[in-house]
Amino acid sequence: MNIDMNPNQLVRFIGKPASEFTKDDIVRYIKEQGIQMVNFRYPGADGRLKTLNFIINDEAYLDSILTYGERVDGSSLFPYIEAGASDLYVIPRYRTAFRNPFSEIPSVDILCSFYTKDGTPLEMAPEYTLRKAHRELSRVTGCSYHVMGELEYYVVTPRQDLFLPADQRGYHESTPFNKGAEFRAMAMKYIAESGGKIKYGHSEVGNFISGDLQYEQNEIEFLPTDLEDAADQLMVAKWIIRTLGYRYGVDVTFAPKITVGKAGSGLHIHTRLMRDGKNAMIDVDGSLSDDAKKAIAGYLYLSSSLTAFGNTNPTSYFRLVPHQEAPTNICWGDRNRSVLVRVPLGWSAGAGRMAADANPLEKEIIPDVNLKQTVEFRCPDGSADIYLLLAGLAVAARHGFEMENGIQYAADRYVDVNIFDERHKEVLGRLSQLPASCEESAACLAEHRAVYERYGVFPPRLIDGIIERLKAFRDARLREEIGGDQEKILSLVREYFYCG
């Protein structure tokens, strides 16, 4: 690891990867860098980071909070915890520490885990559920699990009538046609400094003007990394993007749908199985491996119930409609952006020739592109509970290995045609569909709950709580009742504008 080029100030100062941080490392950084405040951060049931601030009085106090954490009221954070037994501990995870990019008071922020009065991890905490899911996936498959997210969001600013791109044609646009480029670049800088491993950022398809406001869709995509780290990075990234929007005086939303007929925002998740440091999802010749097909089978089998974690409010199902890039049918394919599970374009053919062709002074090389291939799950959106969604995907990948006929199950749901083309209606006719409402998603979760609860990964009471919350939306006929009524859809959008 090249410490000198790492954007995280703590990594450069301490001189080792964040995964190796100790309490003594954090204390030394705080003392020698004049840090005056420590902020504990942890997710609540609404999917947003909560904050507990500590002013550093002396070294003994600093050591105390880093060692023992602090008490919090769990019933105010999670609806399934009773007020009579709600005291929880939040304990910092040192590897997540980063310098706060916004605070005028020099501050270090650290993500925390929840523990009970007995000093054991809180079974129903989303972050602990994720850890359990990864543990059981590794036990069954012999693989570790790497994931990364594509974080899409809209920036909403006062209308400007200069250099306007065509409506819904903002993909990879540059300044001055993309007004949010500076905001996106600054967000990427802060996310990287907080430990986020970013692949790239760009403007997305969605852009339009409505009244006095201008809407621009952007995306920041991450590099695949360890499951737990990937979840933490996405949580911090959403907090940074929103806080930066507040500082810039612009509005930001991760909402899955924000108006009629315009691109919604997804949270596509790329995954790969790693065995002995190698990508187990491709064979030596670069083709998709049987391990990959088993994982895909699991994703497809549990896809309808995975929406319970990844598509969590009624507007999610206004994004998941036919004839758009958001998926509706349970199938998979290569490169096809209308499928639920996509195998993106790889680099196995001609990877070394392309650079030499574009740059005549360079020699052709034989590249190692083993790690580049991923499998993408495309239905989640910004309303997702990130920890539970990624835990659910780990369960699904594990289940694919446990299915007796996983490879054949995947083969039966592979498509290589445009399923919405009238010429291929027989293909569409044999595919199952994703839920069309939160209520339907809840029913699917109830049907599949035994798979999630196996090996004690998802606690039954957590599943019960998610089912109850989704049913409470009573939206089984909402899409049909609202139809294309723009005012009613916009009213829903406003209600869930800051979801996730």
N, C-alpha and C positions, 0 to 999 in steps of 0.2 A: 504493500500500500504506500502510495506517495503522500507522505504527511505534508510536505511543503506546499502542495497544490490543493489541499483539502480546504474548502471554504468555511468549515466549522472552526471558529476561533479556539474553542476548547481543545479540539483535536490537534491543532497546530501548537498550542501552548504546552499541552501535556505531553505531546510527542508520541501518541499511540492511538489506535482506532478507538472509536467510542465504545465498541463492544467490550473493551478492556478497562474502561474507566472504573476506578475504585473511589470510595469515600475520601480517602486521603488526596486523590487527584483533584476532586471537586473542591475540597477545602483549600488546597494550595492555590488553585486558580482564583478562588474568591478572595483570598487574603492578598495575593500579589497583584491582582488586577483591580483592587479597590471596589469590589462588588458590595453593594449596600443592601440588596434585597434578594430574597429567594422566593420564587413563585411555584407552588405546587399546582399542577394541572391534571385533570382527570375527567373522563366523559360521563355525562349523565344519561338518563334514558332517552332524552331528546336528541342524542348524538352530538351534542355540542360540548366543547371543553369548558369545565368549571375551574375556578381559580381560588387559591388560598395564598395570601401574601404574608411574607415574614420579613420584618426589618431585622438585620443582623446586629444584635447587641454586643456579643462577644464570641470568642471561639467556642466556649463551652456550649452556648446556646445553639450555634451553628451545628456543632457535632450532634447535639441532641435531636434537632429536627431531621437531620440527614440519617440518623440511626433509627429513631423511634417513630418518625412521621408525626401525624397528628390525628385527632378524632374529628369525624364529620357526621352529620345527620343523614344516614342512608335513606330514610323514608322521604326526605326532600329531594333526593336524587333519583330514586327508583320507586315506581308505584307498587311493586310487589313486596316491599319491605315494610313491616308494620312499625308504627311509631313507638310501640312499647318495647321493641328490641332493635332499635335502629342505629345505635352507635356502631360506627365502623372506623377502622384505621385506614389512612392513606399513607402508603410507604413509597418513597421515591425510588425509581429505577435509574441508577446512575448513568447508564449508557445513553439515556435520552436527554441529558443535560445540554442546554444551548444558551447562548447569550441572547437576551431579549432584544430584538431589533427596534422596538418602539419606545421603550421606557426611558424617560429622561433620567430617572434614577438608575444607575448601573445595576443590572439585574440578571440573574440566571434563572431560567425556567427548567423544571424537571417534571416529566410525566410520572404518574403514580399508579400503583395497584391497590386494590381494596382487600382488607383482611378483617376477619371477625374478631370478637372478643377473646376467642381462644387462640388467636395468632395463626389461623389457617386462612388460605385464600377464600374469598367470598365465592361460593360455588356459582352463583347466578350473575356474577360480574361478566360483562361481555369480553373484557380483556382476558380473564381467566378461562372462559369458554374457548376462546381462540387458542390459548396455550394447550388446552386439553385436546382440541381437534388436531393440532399439529402433532402432538405426542402420539395419538392413536394412528394417524396417517403414517407416520414414520414406522411405528411398530408393525403395521400390517404390510406395508409395501417395501420397507427398507430404504425409503427415499425421504429426503427433506423436501420442503415445498417452498418455492419462490413465487412471488406474485408482484404485480405492479398495476397501478391504476392510471386511467386517462381521466383527468379531472376537468370536466367541462363546466363553464360558468358564463353568465352574461354580465357585462358591465353596462350600467344604465347611466347616461349622462344627458345634460341639456342638448337639445338639437343643434347640430351644426350643418349648414347647407353647402359646405365646401368639400370637394373631393369625395363625393358619395359613391360607394360601390353599388353595383346592381343588387336589388333586393334578393336575399338568400344566396348571394354569390360571394361571400366573404372568405372563402377557404384559402388560407395561407396568404391573405392580402398583406401588403406592406404599407408603411406610412407613405403619404398622408391619407390613403384610403382607409387604413385601419387606425383609428384614433386611440385604441387601447394598448398600443404596442409598448409605450413607456411604462404604463401601469403593470403590464404582464412581465416585462423585464425586471422591474423592481421586485415584484412578487417572487419571481424565480430566484433572484439574488438572496432574498431573505429566507426563502425555503431551503436553499442550498446551505446557507450559513447555519440553519437550525438542524442540519443533518439529513435533509431530504436529498435523495439521489435522483436528480432530474435527468431525463433523457433529452427532452426539448420542449419548446413552447411555440404556439402559433395561433393565429386567428382561425376561427372555425366558420362553417357555412352560414350560420345564422346572423343576419344583420337586417334591421328594419327601423323605420321611424314611425312613431305613434304619437300624434299630437306634438307636444313640445319636448318629447324625449327621444333619445336615440339609443338603440339596443345593439350591442356588439357581443357576439359569442367568441370565447377564447378557450384554449385548452392547454393545460400543462400535463405532460406525460412523464412518468417516472421510469426508472430502470428496475428490472426485476431484482428483488432482494428477499431475504428471509421473511417469512410470513408475518411474524410479530413486528418486525421493523417496518414492513410495508404499511401495516395498519397504523402504526404510530405516525409515520410520515404523512399519510393522508389526513389524519386528524389535525396535525399541526399546520399542514398546508392550507386547509380550509379556514382555520383560525387566522392565519397570516393574511390570506386574500381578503377576508372580510374586514380585518382590522386596518389593512392598507386602504381598502375602499373608504372606510370611515375617515382616515387621515386625508385622503385625496378629495373628500367631499362628494364621492360618487356612490351609487348603490350597486350592490353585487348580489346575484342570486344563483344558487345551484339547483333551483326548482326544475323538475322534469319537463314542465310545459309552462310557457308564459303567455301564449296567445294562440289564436286559431291560425292554422296554416303555416306556421313558422317552425323552424327546427327546434326541437326540445334538447335538453342537456342530459347526457347519459354519464354513467360512471363505468365504462368498460373495464373489465379486469382481465389481465393477461396472466397466465399461469405456466409454470414448468416444474417438472419433477426432477430432482437432482440426486444422482447416485454416484458416490465416490468422486465428487467434483465434476461429473459429466452430466450433460443434459440427457435424461433418460427418455425424453419424448421423441428423439430421432435416432435412427439406426446409423450405422457407419456410412452408408451410402447417401445419407441425408433425407431418407424417406421417413414418414411418420411411423413411430414404433408401436408395438402392441401395447406397451405401457400407456402411451398417449391415448390410444383408442379405448382402453379400459377407463381412463380418467374421463374421456369425453362421454362414454356411456353413462358414467355416474352423474355428470353434469346434466345430461339430457333426462335421465330418469328422475332426478330430484328438481329439475328446473322449475316446475310449477310451484313447488313449495319454497324454493329459494327466493321467490318474489316476496315472501313474507319478511325477509331481511333486507332485500335490495330495492323494493318498490313499495314504499310504506305509507303512502297517502293517496287519496282518490285521483289527484292530478297525474300520478304515475301512469295510470291506465288510459289517459288521454294522449300520452306519448306512444304507448305500445299499440299502434293501430296499423292496419295493412297499408302496403304500397309506399312505405317510408323506410329509411334505413334502420329504424328501431324494429327489432324482431317481434313477431307474433306467433310464429310456428316453431315447434320443437324439432329442430333438425340441425345439421352441421354441414360445413363445406369448406372448400379452399377459396380464400380471398373474397368470397361472396358476402357483401355487407348486409344482406337481408336475412341471413341465417342467425340462429341463436348462438351457436358456437362456431367460431371462425378460426381457420388455420391461416394466419397471415402469410404473405409472401416471404419466403426465406431467401437465403443467400448462397445456397449450395451450388447453383449453376453459374459459373462465370464470375464469381465474386472477385477473384484476383485480376481478371482481365479488364473489368470495367474501369478500375482506377488507372491502370496502365494506358487504356485507350483514351481516357479523358486527359491524362497527363503524360505526354510522350516521353518526358525525361525520366519517368518512373519505370522500374522493371516489374514485370508480372510476378506476382507472388502466389504462394499456396496458402490461403488464409485459414485460420481456425474460426469458423463461424458456428461452432457447436452450441454456444450459449445464446445465440440470437433467436432461435426458433421458440415460439410460445404458442399457447392455445388461448383464444380470447372468448370470454363469456360476456355477451353484449346487452343483456336486458337491464341490469341495475342502473339506478340513477342517483342523483344527489340527495335524495331523501333517505338513502340507505343508512342503516346502522353498520358502520364500517367493520367493526370487530365481529359482529354476528354474521355479516355477509361473508367475510373471508373465512370465518369458522365453518359456515355452511358449505362453502366451496371445498374446503379441506375434507369435510365429511363426505361430500359427493364424490370427490376423487378417490377417497378410500373405499367407498361403496362400489365404485366401478370395478375395483380389484376383487371385491367380495362377490360380485354377481357371477353366477355360473356361466352365463352366456354373454358377458360384457362386450366382447369384440363383435359378435354377431348383432347384438342390440345396436351398437353404433353403426355397423354396416347397413342395417335396415333403415337408418334415418339419415343417411348421407344423401345430399342433393348436389348436382352439378349443373343445374339449369335455373332459369328465372322462374321461381315457383308461382309468380303472379301472371305469367304469360299464359294466355288462353290455351296455347298449344300443349301446356304441361299441367292442365288442371287435374289429371289423374294423380300426379305427384302430390299436389296440394291436398287432394282428397284423402290421402292416406296418412297425413301428418296430424298429430295432436296440436292443440293450441295452448298458449300461455293463458293464465287467468285474465279476466277483463275487469276485475274489481278487487278491492281489498277483501271483501267478504269471500269471494271465490278463492283468493290466495289463502285465507284462513282455513278454508275447508281442505285445501291441498296440504297445508301444514299438518292439520289433524290426521290426514290420511298417511302421511309420511313420518310422523313424529317418532316412531319406533327406531327409524334409521338414525335420526339425530340424537336420540337419547341413548343409543347403544354405547356401551363402555363408559357411561356416565358423562358424556361430553356436554350435551345440552340438558340442564336440569328440567324435570317435568314442569315445575312451577314457572320457570321462565317461558317454556313453550305455551303453557296455559295463558300467561299474561299477554304474550304476543297475539295469540288467537283472539282473546277477548278484545284487545285494542283494535285489531283489524275489523272484527265484526261490528264494533261500535260505530264505524263509519256509515253503515247501512247504505252502501253504495252499489248494491248488486245491479240495479237498473239505472244508475246515474248517467252513464254515457248515452243510453237510449233516451232517457228523459230530457237531457240537455240538448242532445243532437249537436247542431252547429251554432247554437245560440251564443254569440260572442260575449254578450254581457254577463251571462251566467258563468261561462267558462272563466272570464276575467275575475269574477267575484271569487271563484275557487282559487284561482292563481294568487290573488291577494292574500287569501287565508293561509296559504302554504308557501308564501314567497320565500321565507327564511328557513325552510325545512332542512333537516340534516345538519 
